[in-house]
């Protein structure tokens, strides 16, 4: 599911509307970035994406990163070992 692909990530609806432009919701490097905004016509969920890579680079360098505290199911499958497998030592 992806708002960009026409499906709401919250409710699963396919009633998605999109608009491009400069919106003043956020400021990056002292200016509002050019963004694409997607809104679900069913539940009202809104997703906004920055379009220019240079603005994304500014965000990466200057904004605080949120640490992921949730494990993905496939990460657990990759790291789990059978009980009889010896634990590697460093």
PDB file of N, CA, C and O in Angstrom:
ATOM      1  N   UNK A   1       0.833  -1.189   0.000  1.00  0.00           N
ATOM      2  CA  UNK A   1       0.000   0.000   0.000  1.00  0.00           C
ATOM      3  C   UNK A   1       0.871   1.244   0.000  1.00  0.00           C
ATOM      4  O   UNK A   1       1.869   1.317   0.718  1.00  0.00           O
ATOM      5  N   UNK A   2       0.493   2.202  -0.797  1.00  0.00           N
ATOM      6  CA  UNK A   2       1.256   3.442  -0.843  1.00  0.00           C
ATOM      7  C   UNK A   2       0.364   4.565  -1.349  1.00  0.00           C
ATOM      8  O   UNK A   2      -0.344   4.413  -2.344  1.00  0.00           O
ATOM      9  N   UNK A   3       0.409   5.681  -0.656  1.00  0.00           N
ATOM     10  CA  UNK A   3      -0.356   6.844  -1.103  1.00  0.00           C
ATOM     11  C   UNK A   3       0.069   7.230  -2.521  1.00  0.00           C
ATOM     12  O   UNK A   3      -0.764   7.630  -3.334  1.00  0.00           O
ATOM     13  N   UNK A   4       1.363   7.110  -2.813  1.00  0.00           N
ATOM     14  CA  UNK A   4       1.866   7.468  -4.148  1.00  0.00           C
ATOM     15  C   UNK A   4       1.312   6.558  -5.232  1.00  0.00           C
ATOM     16  O   UNK A   4       1.235   6.949  -6.396  1.00  0.00           O
ATOM     17  N   UNK A   5       0.929   5.349  -4.854  1.00  0.00           N
ATOM     18  CA  UNK A   5       0.384   4.393  -5.822  1.00  0.00           C
ATOM     19  C   UNK A   5      -1.140   4.376  -5.815  1.00  0.00           C
ATOM     20  O   UNK A   5      -1.751   3.543  -6.484  1.00  0.00           O
ATOM     21  N   UNK A   6      -1.760   5.290  -5.062  1.00  0.00           N
ATOM     22  CA  UNK A   6      -3.210   5.402  -5.101  1.00  0.00           C
ATOM     23  C   UNK A   6      -3.964   4.604  -4.065  1.00  0.00           C
ATOM     24  O   UNK A   6      -5.164   4.382  -4.225  1.00  0.00           O
ATOM     25  N   UNK A   7      -3.302   4.162  -2.999  1.00  0.00           N
ATOM     26  CA  UNK A   7      -3.968   3.425  -1.930  1.00  0.00           C
ATOM     27  C   UNK A   7      -3.627   4.068  -0.596  1.00  0.00           C
ATOM     28  O   UNK A   7      -2.457   4.319  -0.307  1.00  0.00           O
ATOM     29  N   UNK A   8      -4.628   4.333   0.209  1.00  0.00           N
ATOM     30  CA  UNK A   8      -4.407   4.941   1.522  1.00  0.00           C
ATOM     31  C   UNK A   8      -3.718   3.948   2.445  1.00  0.00           C
ATOM     32  O   UNK A   8      -4.162   2.808   2.579  1.00  0.00           O
ATOM     33  N   UNK A   9      -2.638   4.379   3.078  1.00  0.00           N
ATOM     34  CA  UNK A   9      -1.900   3.510   3.990  1.00  0.00           C
ATOM     35  C   UNK A   9      -2.611   3.349   5.326  1.00  0.00           C
ATOM     36  O   UNK A   9      -2.238   2.479   6.112  1.00  0.00           O
ATOM     37  N   UNK A  10      -3.616   4.156   5.603  1.00  0.00           N
ATOM     38  CA  UNK A  10      -4.366   4.058   6.858  1.00  0.00           C
ATOM     39  C   UNK A  10      -5.611   3.191   6.723  1.00  0.00           C
ATOM     40  O   UNK A  10      -5.817   2.277   7.521  1.00  0.00           O
ATOM     41  N   UNK A  11      -6.445   3.468   5.715  1.00  0.00           N
ATOM     42  CA  UNK A  11      -7.734   2.752   5.625  1.00  0.00           C
ATOM     43  C   UNK A  11      -7.849   1.830   4.413  1.00  0.00           C
ATOM     44  O   UNK A  11      -8.796   1.047   4.326  1.00  0.00           O
ATOM     45  N   UNK A  12      -6.889   1.910   3.462  1.00  0.00           N
ATOM     46  CA  UNK A  12      -6.915   1.037   2.293  1.00  0.00           C
ATOM     47  C   UNK A  12      -7.771   1.553   1.139  1.00  0.00           C
ATOM     48  O   UNK A  12      -7.885   0.880   0.115  1.00  0.00           O
ATOM     49  N   UNK A  13      -8.366   2.718   1.281  1.00  0.00           N
ATOM     50  CA  UNK A  13      -9.212   3.280   0.235  1.00  0.00           C
ATOM     51  C   UNK A  13      -8.388   3.625  -1.007  1.00  0.00           C
ATOM     52  O   UNK A  13      -7.188   3.884  -0.917  1.00  0.00           O
ATOM     53  N   UNK A  14      -9.055   3.626  -2.172  1.00  0.00           N
ATOM     54  CA  UNK A  14      -8.374   4.045  -3.401  1.00  0.00           C
ATOM     55  C   UNK A  14      -8.839   5.433  -3.850  1.00  0.00           C
ATOM     56  O   UNK A  14      -8.615   5.821  -4.997  1.00  0.00           O
ATOM     57  N   UNK A  15      -9.485   6.178  -2.950  1.00  0.00           N
ATOM     58  CA  UNK A  15      -9.926   7.540  -3.260  1.00  0.00           C
ATOM     59  C   UNK A  15      -8.851   8.531  -2.797  1.00  0.00           C
ATOM     60  O   UNK A  15      -8.993   9.180  -1.761  1.00  0.00           O
ATOM     61  N   UNK A  16      -7.764   8.635  -3.592  1.00  0.00           N
ATOM     62  CA  UNK A  16      -6.609   9.461  -3.240  1.00  0.00           C
ATOM     63  C   UNK A  16      -6.533  10.656  -4.186  1.00  0.00           C
ATOM     64  O   UNK A  16      -6.704  10.520  -5.397  1.00  0.00           O
ATOM     65  N   UNK A  17      -6.273  11.822  -3.611  1.00  0.00           N
ATOM     66  CA  UNK A  17      -6.133  13.054  -4.380  1.00  0.00           C
ATOM     67  C   UNK A  17      -4.715  13.583  -4.177  1.00  0.00           C
ATOM     68  O   UNK A  17      -4.149  13.450  -3.092  1.00  0.00           O
ATOM     69  N   UNK A  18      -4.137  14.191  -5.236  1.00  0.00           N
ATOM     70  CA  UNK A  18      -2.757  14.669  -5.160  1.00  0.00           C
ATOM     71  C   UNK A  18      -2.672  16.082  -5.704  1.00  0.00           C
ATOM     72  O   UNK A  18      -3.380  16.460  -6.638  1.00  0.00           O
ATOM     73  N   UNK A  19      -1.774  16.856  -5.084  1.00  0.00           N
ATOM     74  CA  UNK A  19      -1.505  18.214  -5.567  1.00  0.00           C
ATOM     75  C   UNK A  19      -0.017  18.508  -5.385  1.00  0.00           C
ATOM     76  O   UNK A  19       0.555  18.187  -4.343  1.00  0.00           O
ATOM     77  N   UNK A  20       0.606  19.109  -6.379  1.00  0.00           N
ATOM     78  CA  UNK A  20       2.015  19.521  -6.300  1.00  0.00           C
ATOM     79  C   UNK A  20       2.085  21.022  -6.118  1.00  0.00           C
ATOM     80  O   UNK A  20       1.206  21.761  -6.562  1.00  0.00           O
ATOM     81  N   UNK A  21       3.143  21.461  -5.459  1.00  0.00           N
ATOM     82  CA  UNK A  21       3.337  22.896  -5.321  1.00  0.00           C
ATOM     83  C   UNK A  21       4.217  23.229  -4.137  1.00  0.00           C
ATOM     84  O   UNK A  21       4.861  22.359  -3.550  1.00  0.00           O
ATOM     85  N   UNK A  22       4.232  24.513  -3.797  1.00  0.00           N
ATOM     86  CA  UNK A  22       4.960  24.982  -2.625  1.00  0.00           C
ATOM     87  C   UNK A  22       3.942  25.152  -1.515  1.00  0.00           C
ATOM     88  O   UNK A  22       3.032  25.975  -1.612  1.00  0.00           O
ATOM     89  N   UNK A  23       4.101  24.380  -0.474  1.00  0.00           N
ATOM     90  CA  UNK A  23       3.194  24.465   0.662  1.00  0.00           C
ATOM     91  C   UNK A  23       4.011  24.877   1.870  1.00  0.00           C
ATOM     92  O   UNK A  23       5.152  24.441   2.029  1.00  0.00           O
ATOM     93  N   UNK A  24       3.449  25.695   2.705  1.00  0.00           N
ATOM     94  CA  UNK A  24       4.195  26.280   3.814  1.00  0.00           C
ATOM     95  C   UNK A  24       4.068  25.495   5.114  1.00  0.00           C
ATOM     96  O   UNK A  24       4.178  26.071   6.196  1.00  0.00           O
ATOM     97  N   UNK A  25       3.836  24.184   5.019  1.00  0.00           N
ATOM     98  CA  UNK A  25       3.727  23.347   6.211  1.00  0.00           C
ATOM     99  C   UNK A  25       5.081  23.196   6.892  1.00  0.00           C
ATOM    100  O   UNK A  25       5.159  23.149   8.120  1.00  0.00           O
ATOM    101  N   UNK A  26       6.143  23.121   6.103  1.00  0.00           N
ATOM    102  CA  UNK A  26       7.495  22.947   6.635  1.00  0.00           C
ATOM    103  C   UNK A  26       8.443  23.897   5.919  1.00  0.00           C
ATOM    104  O   UNK A  26       8.141  24.399   4.837  1.00  0.00           O
ATOM    105  N   UNK A  27       9.586  24.135   6.538  1.00  0.00           N
ATOM    106  CA  UNK A  27      10.610  24.977   5.937  1.00  0.00           C
ATOM    107  C   UNK A  27      11.914  24.187   5.939  1.00  0.00           C
ATOM    108  O   UNK A  27      12.304  23.621   6.960  1.00  0.00           O
ATOM    109  N   UNK A  28      12.580  24.153   4.796  1.00  0.00           N
ATOM    110  CA  UNK A  28      13.869  23.480   4.654  1.00  0.00           C
ATOM    111  C   UNK A  28      14.829  24.512   4.086  1.00  0.00           C
ATOM    112  O   UNK A  28      14.555  25.116   3.049  1.00  0.00           O
ATOM    113  N   UNK A  29      15.942  24.713   4.754  1.00  0.00           N
ATOM    114  CA  UNK A  29      16.950  25.683   4.301  1.00  0.00           C
ATOM    115  C   UNK A  29      16.326  27.065   4.072  1.00  0.00           C
ATOM    116  O   UNK A  29      16.610  27.724   3.072  1.00  0.00           O
ATOM    117  N   UNK A  30      15.483  27.491   4.999  1.00  0.00           N
ATOM    118  CA  UNK A  30      14.866  28.814   5.021  1.00  0.00           C
ATOM    119  C   UNK A  30      13.753  29.029   4.003  1.00  0.00           C
ATOM    120  O   UNK A  30      13.188  30.122   3.950  1.00  0.00           O
ATOM    121  N   UNK A  31      13.421  28.035   3.202  1.00  0.00           N
ATOM    122  CA  UNK A  31      12.356  28.167   2.209  1.00  0.00           C
ATOM    123  C   UNK A  31      11.427  26.960   2.279  1.00  0.00           C
ATOM    124  O   UNK A  31      11.858  25.875   2.668  1.00  0.00           O
ATOM    125  N   UNK A  32      10.158  27.131   1.909  1.00  0.00           N
ATOM    126  CA  UNK A  32       9.295  25.952   1.816  1.00  0.00           C
ATOM    127  C   UNK A  32       9.708  25.131   0.584  1.00  0.00           C
ATOM    128  O   UNK A  32       9.857  25.695  -0.501  1.00  0.00           O
ATOM    129  N   UNK A  33       9.892  23.833   0.728  1.00  0.00           N
ATOM    130  CA  UNK A  33      10.276  23.011  -0.417  1.00  0.00           C
ATOM    131  C   UNK A  33       9.084  22.713  -1.319  1.00  0.00           C
ATOM    132  O   UNK A  33       7.929  22.771  -0.898  1.00  0.00           O
ATOM    133  N   UNK A  34       9.395  22.398  -2.551  1.00  0.00           N
ATOM    134  CA  UNK A  34       8.346  21.951  -3.479  1.00  0.00           C
ATOM    135  C   UNK A  34       7.967  20.532  -3.060  1.00  0.00           C
ATOM    136  O   UNK A  34       8.832  19.669  -2.909  1.00  0.00           O
ATOM    137  N   UNK A  35       6.668  20.299  -2.873  1.00  0.00           N
ATOM    138  CA  UNK A  35       6.216  19.004  -2.372  1.00  0.00           C
ATOM    139  C   UNK A  35       5.052  18.469  -3.191  1.00  0.00           C
ATOM    140  O   UNK A  35       4.436  19.179  -3.987  1.00  0.00           O
ATOM    141  N   UNK A  36       4.775  17.192  -2.964  1.00  0.00           N
ATOM    142  CA  UNK A  36       3.555  16.549  -3.456  1.00  0.00           C
ATOM    143  C   UNK A  36       2.761  16.158  -2.220  1.00  0.00           C
ATOM    144  O   UNK A  36       3.295  15.533  -1.304  1.00  0.00           O
ATOM    145  N   UNK A  37       1.493  16.523  -2.195  1.00  0.00           N
ATOM    146  CA  UNK A  37       0.629  16.210  -1.072  1.00  0.00           C
ATOM    147  C   UNK A  37      -0.453  15.250  -1.552  1.00  0.00           C
ATOM    148  O   UNK A  37      -1.109  15.492  -2.565  1.00  0.00           O
ATOM    149  N   UNK A  38      -0.632  14.153  -0.808  1.00  0.00           N
ATOM    150  CA  UNK A  38      -1.656  13.164  -1.098  1.00  0.00           C
ATOM    151  C   UNK A  38      -2.640  13.158   0.061  1.00  0.00           C
ATOM    152  O   UNK A  38      -2.238  13.150   1.225  1.00  0.00           O
ATOM    153  N   UNK A  39      -3.944  13.163  -0.260  1.00  0.00           N
ATOM    154  CA  UNK A  39      -4.985  13.138   0.768  1.00  0.00           C
ATOM    155  C   UNK A  39      -5.988  12.045   0.416  1.00  0.00           C
ATOM    156  O   UNK A  39      -6.416  11.920  -0.731  1.00  0.00           O
ATOM    157  N   UNK A  40      -6.350  11.263   1.420  1.00  0.00           N
ATOM    158  CA  UNK A  40      -7.371  10.238   1.239  1.00  0.00           C
ATOM    159  C   UNK A  40      -8.740  10.888   1.358  1.00  0.00           C
ATOM    160  O   UNK A  40      -9.034  11.543   2.358  1.00  0.00           O
ATOM    161  N   UNK A  41      -9.575  10.712   0.348  1.00  0.00           N
ATOM    162  CA  UNK A  41     -10.924  11.273   0.355  1.00  0.00           C
ATOM    163  C   UNK A  41     -11.869  10.513   1.259  1.00  0.00           C
ATOM    164  O   UNK A  41     -12.981  10.978   1.507  1.00  0.00           O
ATOM    165  N   UNK A  42     -11.462   9.357   1.758  1.00  0.00           N
ATOM    166  CA  UNK A  42     -12.312   8.562   2.642  1.00  0.00           C
ATOM    167  C   UNK A  42     -12.067   8.879   4.111  1.00  0.00           C
ATOM    168  O   UNK A  42     -13.006   9.191   4.844  1.00  0.00           O
ATOM    169  N   UNK A  43     -10.789   8.799   4.552  1.00  0.00           N
ATOM    170  CA  UNK A  43     -10.501   8.989   5.986  1.00  0.00           C
ATOM    171  C   UNK A  43      -9.794  10.309   6.295  1.00  0.00           C
ATOM    172  O   UNK A  43      -9.693  10.687   7.462  1.00  0.00           O
ATOM    173  N   UNK A  44      -9.300  11.023   5.266  1.00  0.00           N
ATOM    174  CA  UNK A  44      -8.636  12.300   5.493  1.00  0.00           C
ATOM    175  C   UNK A  44      -7.159  12.206   5.793  1.00  0.00           C
ATOM    176  O   UNK A  44      -6.523  13.228   6.052  1.00  0.00           O
ATOM    177  N   UNK A  45      -6.587  11.002   5.766  1.00  0.00           N
ATOM    178  CA  UNK A  45      -5.146  10.856   6.010  1.00  0.00           C
ATOM    179  C   UNK A  45      -4.379  11.647   4.963  1.00  0.00           C
ATOM    180  O   UNK A  45      -4.739  11.643   3.786  1.00  0.00           O
ATOM    181  N   UNK A  46      -3.306  12.335   5.398  1.00  0.00           N
ATOM    182  CA  UNK A  46      -2.522  13.188   4.518  1.00  0.00           C
ATOM    183  C   UNK A  46      -1.067  12.753   4.552  1.00  0.00           C
ATOM    184  O   UNK A  46      -0.519  12.504   5.626  1.00  0.00           O
ATOM    185  N   UNK A  47      -0.436  12.659   3.389  1.00  0.00           N
ATOM    186  CA  UNK A  47       0.992  12.361   3.293  1.00  0.00           C
ATOM    187  C   UNK A  47       1.618  13.396   2.379  1.00  0.00           C
ATOM    188  O   UNK A  47       1.076  13.706   1.318  1.00  0.00           O
ATOM    189  N   UNK A  48       2.772  13.936   2.795  1.00  0.00           N
ATOM    190  CA  UNK A  48       3.451  14.974   2.016  1.00  0.00           C
ATOM    191  C   UNK A  48       4.875  14.515   1.734  1.00  0.00           C
ATOM    192  O   UNK A  48       5.561  14.032   2.635  1.00  0.00           O
ATOM    193  N   UNK A  49       5.324  14.661   0.491  1.00  0.00           N
ATOM    194  CA  UNK A  49       6.647  14.219   0.087  1.00  0.00           C
ATOM    195  C   UNK A  49       7.415  15.374  -0.548  1.00  0.00           C
ATOM    196  O   UNK A  49       6.882  16.075  -1.408  1.00  0.00           O
ATOM    197  N   UNK A  50       8.664  15.575  -0.129  1.00  0.00           N
ATOM    198  CA  UNK A  50       9.547  16.582  -0.718  1.00  0.00           C
ATOM    199  C   UNK A  50      10.026  16.072  -2.071  1.00  0.00           C
ATOM    200  O   UNK A  50      10.409  14.909  -2.194  1.00  0.00           O
ATOM    201  N   UNK A  51      10.008  16.936  -3.088  1.00  0.00           N
ATOM    202  CA  UNK A  51      10.360  16.511  -4.441  1.00  0.00           C
ATOM    203  C   UNK A  51      11.846  16.621  -4.765  1.00  0.00           C
ATOM    204  O   UNK A  51      12.383  15.732  -5.427  1.00  0.00           O
ATOM    205  N   UNK A  52      12.534  17.677  -4.324  1.00  0.00           N
ATOM    206  CA  UNK A  52      13.915  17.904  -4.738  1.00  0.00           C
ATOM    207  C   UNK A  52      14.910  17.163  -3.843  1.00  0.00           C
ATOM    208  O   UNK A  52      14.805  17.196  -2.617  1.00  0.00           O
ATOM    209  N   UNK A  53      15.878  16.495  -4.477  1.00  0.00           N
ATOM    210  CA  UNK A  53      16.917  15.786  -3.738  1.00  0.00           C
ATOM    211  C   UNK A  53      17.770  16.726  -2.890  1.00  0.00           C
ATOM    212  O   UNK A  53      18.222  16.345  -1.811  1.00  0.00           O
ATOM    213  N   UNK A  54      17.996  17.954  -3.370  1.00  0.00           N
ATOM    214  CA  UNK A  54      18.819  18.889  -2.605  1.00  0.00           C
ATOM    215  C   UNK A  54      18.156  19.222  -1.267  1.00  0.00           C
ATOM    216  O   UNK A  54      18.844  19.375  -0.258  1.00  0.00           O
ATOM    217  N   UNK A  55      16.841  19.332  -1.251  1.00  0.00           N
ATOM    218  CA  UNK A  55      16.131  19.571   0.006  1.00  0.00           C
ATOM    219  C   UNK A  55      16.225  18.360   0.921  1.00  0.00           C
ATOM    220  O   UNK A  55      16.359  18.509   2.135  1.00  0.00           O
ATOM    221  N   UNK A  56      16.155  17.167   0.352  1.00  0.00           N
ATOM    222  CA  UNK A  56      16.299  15.944   1.166  1.00  0.00           C
ATOM    223  C   UNK A  56      17.691  15.869   1.770  1.00  0.00           C
ATOM    224  O   UNK A  56      17.844  15.453   2.918  1.00  0.00           O
ATOM    225  N   UNK A  57      18.701  16.263   1.020  1.00  0.00           N
ATOM    226  CA  UNK A  57      20.077  16.267   1.530  1.00  0.00           C
ATOM    227  C   UNK A  57      20.201  17.233   2.705  1.00  0.00           C
ATOM    228  O   UNK A  57      20.863  16.920   3.694  1.00  0.00           O
ATOM    229  N   UNK A  58      19.573  18.402   2.608  1.00  0.00           N
ATOM    230  CA  UNK A  58      19.583  19.369   3.708  1.00  0.00           C
ATOM    231  C   UNK A  58      18.926  18.758   4.954  1.00  0.00           C
ATOM    232  O   UNK A  58      19.427  18.925   6.066  1.00  0.00           O
ATOM    233  N   UNK A  59      17.826  18.064   4.768  1.00  0.00           N
ATOM    234  CA  UNK A  59      17.146  17.407   5.894  1.00  0.00           C
ATOM    235  C   UNK A  59      18.060  16.369   6.527  1.00  0.00           C
ATOM    236  O   UNK A  59      18.184  16.324   7.751  1.00  0.00           O
ATOM    237  N   UNK A  60      18.701  15.535   5.715  1.00  0.00           N
ATOM    238  CA  UNK A  60      19.596  14.495   6.241  1.00  0.00           C
ATOM    239  C   UNK A  60      20.726  15.080   7.082  1.00  0.00           C
ATOM    240  O   UNK A  60      21.111  14.501   8.098  1.00  0.00           O
ATOM    241  N   UNK A  61      21.253  16.221   6.662  1.00  0.00           N
ATOM    242  CA  UNK A  61      22.393  16.829   7.353  1.00  0.00           C
ATOM    243  C   UNK A  61      21.991  17.625   8.589  1.00  0.00           C
ATOM    244  O   UNK A  61      22.773  17.708   9.537  1.00  0.00           O
ATOM    245  N   UNK A  62      20.795  18.213   8.607  1.00  0.00           N
ATOM    246  CA  UNK A  62      20.460  19.193   9.633  1.00  0.00           C
ATOM    247  C   UNK A  62      19.317  18.825  10.569  1.00  0.00           C
ATOM    248  O   UNK A  62      19.160  19.464  11.610  1.00  0.00           O
ATOM    249  N   UNK A  63      18.535  17.845  10.245  1.00  0.00           N
ATOM    250  CA  UNK A  63      17.409  17.488  11.098  1.00  0.00           C
ATOM    251  C   UNK A  63      17.791  16.283  11.951  1.00  0.00           C
ATOM    252  O   UNK A  63      18.671  15.511  11.571  1.00  0.00           O
ATOM    253  N   UNK A  64      17.145  16.118  13.089  1.00  0.00           N
ATOM    254  CA  UNK A  64      17.374  14.961  13.949  1.00  0.00           C
ATOM    255  C   UNK A  64      16.674  13.728  13.399  1.00  0.00           C
ATOM    256  O   UNK A  64      15.519  13.796  12.978  1.00  0.00           O
ATOM    257  N   UNK A  65      17.376  12.603  13.405  1.00  0.00           N
ATOM    258  CA  UNK A  65      16.816  11.360  12.876  1.00  0.00           C
ATOM    259  C   UNK A  65      16.069  10.609  13.964  1.00  0.00           C
ATOM    260  O   UNK A  65      16.531  10.528  15.103  1.00  0.00           O
ATOM    261  N   UNK A  66      14.916  10.060  13.612  1.00  0.00           N
ATOM    262  CA  UNK A  66      14.131   9.242  14.531  1.00  0.00           C
ATOM    263  C   UNK A  66      14.639   7.815  14.436  1.00  0.00           C
ATOM    264  O   UNK A  66      14.678   7.235  13.351  1.00  0.00           O
ATOM    265  N   UNK A  67      15.028   7.248  15.573  1.00  0.00           N
ATOM    266  CA  UNK A  67      15.535   5.877  15.586  1.00  0.00           C
ATOM    267  C   UNK A  67      14.374   4.890  15.515  1.00  0.00           C
ATOM    268  O   UNK A  67      13.362   5.062  16.196  1.00  0.00           O
ATOM    269  N   UNK A  68      14.522   3.879  14.706  1.00  0.00           N
ATOM    270  CA  UNK A  68      13.511   2.846  14.550  1.00  0.00           C
ATOM    271  C   UNK A  68      13.594   1.892  15.734  1.00  0.00           C
ATOM    272  O   UNK A  68      14.629   1.264  15.959  1.00  0.00           O
ATOM    273  N   UNK A  69      12.516   1.784  16.484  1.00  0.00           N
ATOM    274  CA  UNK A  69      12.507   0.890  17.641  1.00  0.00           C
ATOM    275  C   UNK A  69      11.728  -0.388  17.381  1.00  0.00           C
ATOM    276  O   UNK A  69      11.653  -1.259  18.247  1.00  0.00           O
ATOM    277  N   UNK A  70      11.150  -0.504  16.196  1.00  0.00           N
ATOM    278  CA  UNK A  70      10.379  -1.710  15.877  1.00  0.00           C
ATOM    279  C   UNK A  70      11.174  -2.602  14.933  1.00  0.00           C
ATOM    280  O   UNK A  70      11.789  -2.123  13.980  1.00  0.00           O
ATOM    281  N   UNK A  71      11.156  -3.888  15.202  1.00  0.00           N
ATOM    282  CA  UNK A  71      11.816  -4.837  14.310  1.00  0.00           C
ATOM    283  C   UNK A  71      10.843  -5.286  13.235  1.00  0.00           C
ATOM    284  O   UNK A  71       9.655  -5.482  13.489  1.00  0.00           O
ATOM    285  N   UNK A  72      11.367  -5.443  12.042  1.00  0.00           N
ATOM    286  CA  UNK A  72      10.550  -5.998  10.970  1.00  0.00           C
ATOM    287  C   UNK A  72      10.563  -7.507  11.103  1.00  0.00           C
ATOM    288  O   UNK A  72      11.551  -8.077  11.566  1.00  0.00           O
ATOM    289  N   UNK A  73       9.499  -8.156  10.709  1.00  0.00           N
ATOM    290  CA  UNK A  73       9.398  -9.607  10.827  1.00  0.00           C
ATOM    291  C   UNK A  73      10.540 -10.296  10.082  1.00  0.00           C
ATOM    292  O   UNK A  73      11.080 -11.288  10.572  1.00  0.00           O
ATOM    293  N   UNK A  74      10.915  -9.791   8.913  1.00  0.00           N
ATOM    294  CA  UNK A  74      11.980 -10.451   8.142  1.00  0.00           C
ATOM    295  C   UNK A  74      13.347 -10.288   8.812  1.00  0.00           C
ATOM    296  O   UNK A  74      14.220 -11.135   8.620  1.00  0.00           O
ATOM    297  N   UNK A  75      13.558  -9.209   9.601  1.00  0.00           N
ATOM    298  CA  UNK A  75      14.813  -9.056  10.341  1.00  0.00           C
ATOM    299  C   UNK A  75      14.950 -10.158  11.384  1.00  0.00           C
ATOM    300  O   UNK A  75      16.030 -10.721  11.558  1.00  0.00           O
ATOM    301  N   UNK A  76      13.842 -10.471  12.085  1.00  0.00           N
ATOM    302  CA  UNK A  76      13.870 -11.518  13.094  1.00  0.00           C
ATOM    303  C   UNK A  76      14.154 -12.867  12.459  1.00  0.00           C
ATOM    304  O   UNK A  76      14.878 -13.681  13.032  1.00  0.00           O
ATOM    305  N   UNK A  77      13.594 -13.112  11.282  1.00  0.00           N
ATOM    306  CA  UNK A  77      13.808 -14.387  10.603  1.00  0.00           C
ATOM    307  C   UNK A  77      15.263 -14.538  10.176  1.00  0.00           C
ATOM    308  O   UNK A  77      15.811 -15.639  10.232  1.00  0.00           O
ATOM    309  N   UNK A  78      15.889 -13.455   9.755  1.00  0.00           N
ATOM    310  CA  UNK A  78      17.268 -13.503   9.299  1.00  0.00           C
ATOM    311  C   UNK A  78      18.251 -13.719  10.442  1.00  0.00           C
ATOM    312  O   UNK A  78      19.262 -14.402  10.277  1.00  0.00           O
ATOM    313  N   UNK A  79      17.952 -13.135  11.602  1.00  0.00           N
ATOM    314  CA  UNK A  79      18.919 -13.184  12.697  1.00  0.00           C
ATOM    315  C   UNK A  79      18.712 -14.363  13.627  1.00  0.00           C
ATOM    316  O   UNK A  79      19.587 -14.659  14.442  1.00  0.00           O
ATOM    317  N   UNK A  80      17.570 -15.051  13.529  1.00  0.00           N
ATOM    318  CA  UNK A  80      17.350 -16.167  14.437  1.00  0.00           C
ATOM    319  C   UNK A  80      18.141 -17.383  13.973  1.00  0.00           C
ATOM    320  O   UNK A  80      18.261 -17.644  12.776  1.00  0.00           O
ATOM    321  N   UNK A  81      18.682 -18.128  14.950  1.00  0.00           N
ATOM    322  CA  UNK A  81      19.459 -19.336  14.664  1.00  0.00           C
ATOM    323  C   UNK A  81      18.829 -20.503  15.409  1.00  0.00           C
ATOM    324  O   UNK A  81      18.254 -20.311  16.481  1.00  0.00           O
ATOM    325  N   UNK A  82      18.926 -21.695  14.866  1.00  0.00           N
ATOM    326  CA  UNK A  82      18.449 -22.859  15.607  1.00  0.00           C
ATOM    327  C   UNK A  82      19.197 -22.975  16.941  1.00  0.00           C
ATOM    328  O   UNK A  82      20.334 -22.522  17.069  1.00  0.00           O
ATOM    329  N   UNK A  83      18.545 -23.584  17.919  1.00  0.00           N
ATOM    330  CA  UNK A  83      19.126 -23.683  19.261  1.00  0.00           C
ATOM    331  C   UNK A  83      20.445 -24.440  19.293  1.00  0.00           C
ATOM    332  O   UNK A  83      21.298 -24.139  20.128  1.00  0.00           O
ATOM    333  N   UNK A  84      20.642 -25.423  18.400  1.00  0.00           N
ATOM    334  CA  UNK A  84      21.867 -26.220  18.436  1.00  0.00           C
ATOM    335  C   UNK A  84      23.026 -25.574  17.661  1.00  0.00           C
ATOM    336  O   UNK A  84      24.115 -26.143  17.597  1.00  0.00           O
ATOM    337  N   UNK A  85      22.796 -24.388  17.072  1.00  0.00           N
ATOM    338  CA  UNK A  85      23.860 -23.684  16.368  1.00  0.00           C
ATOM    339  C   UNK A  85      24.715 -22.939  17.368  1.00  0.00           C
ATOM    340  O   UNK A  85      24.188 -22.154  18.156  1.00  0.00           O
ATOM    341  N   UNK A  86      26.043 -23.164  17.361  1.00  0.00           N
ATOM    342  CA  UNK A  86      26.907 -22.439  18.305  1.00  0.00           C
ATOM    343  C   UNK A  86      26.895 -20.930  18.018  1.00  0.00           C
ATOM    344  O   UNK A  86      26.851 -20.515  16.860  1.00  0.00           O
ATOM    345  N   UNK A  87      26.935 -20.138  19.052  1.00  0.00           N
ATOM    346  CA  UNK A  87      26.993 -18.689  18.906  1.00  0.00           C
ATOM    347  C   UNK A  87      28.387 -18.282  18.515  1.00  0.00           C
ATOM    348  O   UNK A  87      29.345 -18.664  19.188  1.00  0.00           O
ATOM    349  N   UNK A  88      28.540 -17.506  17.433  1.00  0.00           N
ATOM    350  CA  UNK A  88      29.883 -17.094  17.022  1.00  0.00           C
ATOM    351  C   UNK A  88      30.517 -16.169  18.068  1.00  0.00           C
ATOM    352  O   UNK A  88      29.829 -15.358  18.689  1.00  0.00           O
ATOM    353  N   UNK A  89      31.818 -16.298  18.253  1.00  0.00           N
ATOM    354  CA  UNK A  89      32.545 -15.422  19.173  1.00  0.00           C
ATOM    355  C   UNK A  89      33.442 -14.498  18.365  1.00  0.00           C
ATOM    356  O   UNK A  89      33.917 -14.856  17.287  1.00  0.00           O
ATOM    357  N   UNK A  90      33.663 -13.332  18.888  1.00  0.00           N
ATOM    358  CA  UNK A  90      34.504 -12.350  18.184  1.00  0.00           C
ATOM    359  C   UNK A  90      35.873 -12.297  18.778  1.00  0.00           C
ATOM    360  O   UNK A  90      36.718 -11.529  18.316  1.00  0.00           O
TER     361      UNK A  90
END
